[in-house]
Amino acid sequence: MSKYRVLIPDCIIRNEDGIKINSKEFQMYYYLKILHDKQKSLVVQLNHQQYMCKFGIKSNPTFKKLLDNLYSNGLIKTKVEALPKTNLIDIELNKEYISKQPFTMIHINLYYLISKVSHEGLRLMYYHESRINRKKGGFSYAGIRTIEKETKINRNKVIEFHDKLSKLKLLKIEGNDLMWTNTYDEFDQEIKTKYTNKYYPQMNKIEEHNFT
């Protein structure tokens, strides 16, 4: 079994350091990073028609916008003016982000699960793995609003794809019950609060996934 893992800097995963990309653009960068690792070059050759077919992109302007946004965020150095009809596109990745620390690595099997988890699930798996505090139990502890802000995934979609990842056993979610706070509102009713869920990415399930 392959040991290859795709490395993505945390600042890209969580939209830090001025980066602002959505999950479709994240998936595009993820794909380019795989090409980089495979072709062993900062300048990768991209078959845009193959990409569009694989990920269900129906128009050239939609695809080109993905590249434009990666360029405007400084993740690639190539400004694509027009898409060729048949030729491959040469895309230069920004060397600064190839192995920038801190980073998160997930087994290549996740790529083959995109058809099941979509670009939202791909981003959320990287997000939670990047948020794990190894010293405090090995789980991610981010609230829905924080996840929405840092991934540009709508909160309803976050909940939807958390559920999907959980059903696929790729993400274990440990919910928390309402807790009494010993504080009271203006009607003298004790206020309750709900602590954030704990998320456990199941990396072993990805590595051991049976695709038959």
VENVENZI-V386771 format. One record per backbone hydrogen bond with DSSP energy under -1.0 kcal/mol. NH is the residue of the N-H (numbers start at 1). CO is the residue of the C=O. Records with the same first field share a line. If there is no record, write none. Layout:
BEGIN
NH->CO ; CO
END
This chain:
BEGIN
6->106
8->104
10->102
12->9
13->9
14->10
16->11
19->16
26->22
27->23
28->24
29->25
30->26
31->27
32->28
33->29
34->30
35->31
36->32
37->33
38->34
39->35
40->36
44->91
46->89
48->46
51->47
52->48
53->49
54->50
55->51
57->52
63->59
64->60
65->61
66->62
67->63
68->64
69->65
70->66
71->67
72->68
73->69
74->71
75->70
77->92
89->46
91->44
93->42
94->75
97->94
98->95
104->8
106->6
108->4
110->107
111->108
113->110
114->111
116->113
117->113
118->114
121->117
122->118
123->119
124->120
125->121
126->122
127->123
128->124
129->125
130->126
131->127
133->139
136->133
138->133
140->199
147->143
148->144
149->145
150->146
151->147
152->148
158->154
159->155
160->156
161->157
162->158
163->159
164->160
165->161
166->162
167->163
168->164
169->166
170->165
171->165
172->200
174->198
179->193
181->191
185->189
188->185
191->183
193->179
198->174
199->140
200->172
202->170
203->201
206->202
207->203
208->204
END
